[in-house]
């Protein structure tokens, strides 16, 4: 990975705009993102690649880790890219790249590649993981956070342009088929099952209200993160998947 530098942009990538609305709604979900980061923390290194960085919300959490010296933030959507660029303008630790991972994989060599709520948006997740494999150095890690349980697929998933939700079995298979060696694949966020089912299958909502996200983040996440740290839930609305490149 190239040394940290000011924000740079590759304007040759395919034009794409993201129509989902959850990025803004979840921007203040600090407890939620901190919970996700704690799952990844042991596997971070000095050079991190974040795919689908969006408006940079989780990027800030990655940069908060004392292990991380440089971050390459890749984002394909032209409508979110300006927010990402503005957020890290002048930050010598961050390089912003516009486009898809497949367009940049040959120039990258990170210690870990991070994709939070990204792989469900990718039509060909197997190719995505092969591109990720190329992008990290030997011994590097794949750090994924994806939605779980196909039975929960509903109106929100459609609105957010999700292609699928995963099970532990399906995540393991696609990871292994791409050459990665799984370290941990586990469910997370047990109460999220009821919340997502009610919103997307019963009430048929197509967005996340910022107020609802703040309430869940303030009152549910702190308790559940402590409980699930003690006892891993048998099922959850999300999956944390961590793998290593041999």
LINKA-V275524 format. One record per backbone hydrogen bond with DSSP energy under -1.0 kcal/mol. CO is the residue of the C=O (numbers start at 1). NH is the residue of the N-H. If there is no record, write none. Layout:
CO_NH ; CO_NH
//
This chain:
16_78 ; 21_25 ; 22_26 ; 26_29 ; 28_30 ; 29_33 ; 30_34 ; 31_35 ; 32_36 ; 33_37 ; 34_38 ; 36_40 ; 37_41 ; 40_43 ; 41_44 ; 46_69 ; 46_70 ; 47_111 ; 47_112 ; 48_72 ; 49_114 ; 50_74 ; 53_56 ; 56_60 ; 58_62 ; 59_63 ; 62_65 ; 65_68 ; 70_48 ; 71_95 ; 72_50 ; 73_97 ; 74_52 ; 74_53 ; 75_99 ; 77_81 ; 80_84 ; 81_85 ; 82_86 ; 83_87 ; 84_88 ; 88_91 ; 91_94 ; 93_71 ; 95_73 ; 97_75 ; 100_103 ; 101_104 ; 101_105 ; 104_107 ; 105_108 ; 110_137 ; 111_141 ; 112_49 ; 113_143 ; 114_51 ; 115_145 ; 118_121 ; 120_163 ; 124_128 ; 125_129 ; 126_130 ; 127_131 ; 128_132 ; 129_133 ; 130_134 ; 131_135 ; 135_110 ; 137_140 ; 140_245 ; 141_113 ; 142_243 ; 143_115 ; 144_241 ; 145_117 ; 146_239 ; 147_166 ; 149_152 ; 150_153 ; 154_158 ; 155_159 ; 156_160 ; 157_162 ; 158_161 ; 166_149 ; 167_171 ; 168_172 ; 169_173 ; 170_174 ; 171_175 ; 172_176 ; 173_177 ; 175_180 ; 176_179 ; 181_244 ; 184_242 ; 186_240 ; 188_238 ; 189_237 ; 190_193 ; 191_195 ; 192_196 ; 193_197 ; 194_198 ; 195_199 ; 196_200 ; 197_201 ; 197_202 ; 198_203 ; 199_205 ; 200_155 ; 209_213 ; 210_214 ; 211_215 ; 212_216 ; 213_217 ; 214_218 ; 215_219 ; 216_220 ; 216_221 ; 220_224 ; 221_225 ; 222_226 ; 223_227 ; 224_228 ; 227_231 ; 237_148 ; 238_188 ; 239_146 ; 240_186 ; 241_144 ; 242_183 ; 242_184 ; 243_142 ; 244_181 ; 245_139
//
